Amino acid sequence: MGVDDSQALQRAPSLAQTLAREASERIGARIAADIEPFIALRRDIHRHPELAFQEHRTSALVAERLRDWGYEVTTGIAGTGVVGTLRRGSGRAGGSSGKRLGLRADMDALPITEATGLPYASVHGGVMHACGHDGHTTALLTAAHYLARHGDFDGTLQLIFQPAEEMGGGAQRMIDDGLFERFPVDAVFGLHNWPCVSAGHLGCVSGPAMASVDQAQIIVRGKGGHGAQPHETVDPIVVSAQLISALQTVVARNVDPLDMGVVTVGSIHGGFAANVIPDSVELQLTARAFRPEVREVLRQRVPALARAQAESFGATAEVNYRLGYPAVVNHEGETAFAREVALEALGADKVEAGFRPRTASEDFAYMLQARPGSYLFIGNGDSAPLHSPRYDFNDAVLAPAATYWARLVERYLA
């Protein structure tokens, strides 16, 4: 055998890899053949968005579909949460393997007025699916439909449809409501679409994958007066302008340059006329980090700097600092497994190499604190950004996302 022949054999896929790829192709073909009703379903959910803990129509729709397909359905978890349970194999405890897997999708919408002009745009003024939760829910339902009809696995599947991801803390509420005690899982996975990543391409990140997010309200109090006599005032607008710049030094000079930290002042309100210096100004900001140590630096330094900066001008600063979601930290073993399944289910050309963490935030972090697992990203193509009034979930992503979920279930519960 020549050198070229030996190298060709080494590059050739093994029998196991070939069979895995063929199984994924069969799943993909079946899901693609049945995808049209699910596109219609996604658009129906998009047309009827519901805010955090108000997802009554959506959760009822999810529960009805799951029951029709033979799932054991539990509703009312954290108010509007739904869990669908499907067991395969011998024994009610989850088949002979005893393995238990959880997959999660979020259902809530955002308080945004839609500007897409689509025929299925939101019928509820000031509410829209601007983050793709309609797509996440539908992709998991698409996989659920396939698994109920064709799923080849041995164990227990728990499909978790969560309310109130958008700053409602629905994941923690479900956990507090006994989610993992009532519906035990050995691992839990979630999936979020991401604009400007090729449609249907999957990204995996081991370790920190999304940032923590905390919020602060700062009220700078000075002494108001006439705009023509600033020397008789303590101008809170000038103080606030200096403070906004100074807050950037928290990251620039208190955080290790090799770590990530973000402080963003997103709102400032003060005054009512061009010639009047107000008594106070209110600022709203967010602080984000990947590591708990950096998060703590931001928590300490932002209030301290605000108070000191205000005092240096003779003003005062009241700071209300509120901890939000922790960072999403993916588990190494589960992430490696997820990537392996992606290579099988989607092909190497559709698995993003070197996919980087995102500095947005997600309350799936709480589930990963409670159980091993991984939070994954699937490309939404060249779409408007998340939380934009012009955003829409790409229906072309439904089939690859559902194919991935189905293959992940069959592999994990093999």
C-alpha positions, 0 to 999 in steps of 0.5 A, a space after each residue: 500500500 502506498 503512502 497516498 492509499 494509507 492517508 486516504 484510509 485515515 481520512 475515510 469515515 468509519 462505519 459508525 460515522 457513516 451510519 450516524 450521518 445516514 441517520 441524520 440525513 433520514 431525520 432531516 429528510 422527514 422533518 423537511 417533508 413536514 415543515 410547512 405546517 410548522 412554518 405556519 405555526 411559527 407565524 401564528 405564534 409571531 402574530 400573537 405575541 405575549 409578554 412575560 408570564 402572560 403566555 397563556 395562548 402560547 402555552 395552551 397551544 404548546 400543550 395541545 400539540 404535545 398531548 395530540 402527539 402522545 406526550 405526558 403534559 404538565 402545565 402551570 409551572 411558574 404560571 405559564 410554563 409547560 413540560 412535555 414528557 416522552 418515554 421510550 424503552 422498557 420501564 416507566 422510569 425511562 427505558 432500560 438506559 435510565 437516561 433523562 434529557 431536557 431540552 428548553 425553549 422560551 416562549 415570551 415576547 418583548 414590549 416593542 412595536 413591530 415595524 416589519 410590515 409582514 402579513 403575519 406581524 403582531 396584532 398586539 400593539 407594542 408587543 412583538 417577537 423581536 428575539 425569535 422565541 416564536 422560532 425557538 418554540 416552534 423548532 422544539 415542537 417540530 422536533 417533538 413531532 418527529 420524535 413522537 412518530 419516529 424517535 429511536 431512543 431509550 430513556 426519558 425526554 423532558 421538553 421544557 417550554 419556559 415563560 419570561 426569559 426577557 428579564 422575567 427570570 422564568 428559568 429560575 421561577 420554574 426551578 423554584 417550582 420544582 422543575 428538576 425534582 418533578 422532571 429529572 434530567 441528567 443534562 439540559 440543552 438550549 438553543 438561540 438563533 443569532 443574526 448575521 451568522 449563516 442560516 442554519 449554521 451551529 455555534 458551540 462555546 465551552 465555558 462562558 458563552 453569554 454574559 451576566 447582566 446587572 442594572 443600576 439606577 443612579 440619581 444625581 442630586 444637585 441644586 437647580 437654578 437659572 441657566 444664566 446663573 450657574 455659579 449659584 447652582 450645583 448642576 447635576 447635568 454637568 456632574 452626570 456628563 462627567 460621570 458617564 465618561 468616568 464610568 468607562 474607566 471602571 472597565 478600562 482601569 479596574 478590570 484585567 484587560 484579558 477579561 471582559 466587562 461592559 458598562 453601558 449608560 442607556 438612559 439619561 433624564 433631567 431637566 425640562 427647559 434650555 434655560 433651567 438647571 434641574 435639581 436632579 438627573 436620573 441615569 440607567 445603566 447595565 453592567 456585564 461580565 463573563 466571570 463572577 470576579 469581574 461582575 463583583 468588581 463592577 458591582 463595587 466600583 460603579 456605585 463607589 465611583 458615582 458617589 465620589 464623582 458627584 461629591 467632587 462637584 458638591 452633589 450627591 448620587 443615590 445608587 440602586 444596583 440590582 443583580 440580574 442574570 448570571 453568566 451562561 457557563 456551558 459545561 465542557 463535556 456536554 458542549 463537546 457532545 453537542 458539537 459532535 452531534 452538530 457535525 453529524 446532524 448538520 455537517 462540518 461545513 455548517 458548524 461554525 469554527 471558533 464561535 465566540 461568546 456573546 455579551 448578551 444575557 440569558 436566564 438559561 444560566 440558572 438551568 446550567 447552574 442547576 444541571 450540566 448542559 450547554 447553550 447553543 447558537 444557530 444562525 438566523 442569516 442576514 436578518 435585523 438584530 435581536 430586539 429590533 422592531 424589524 427583526 423576524 425569525 428566519 423560517 429556513 432555520 426551523 428544519 435544521 434546528 429541529 433536525 439537530 434537536 432530534 439527533 441530539 435526543 437520539 444520540 444522548 438517549 441511545 
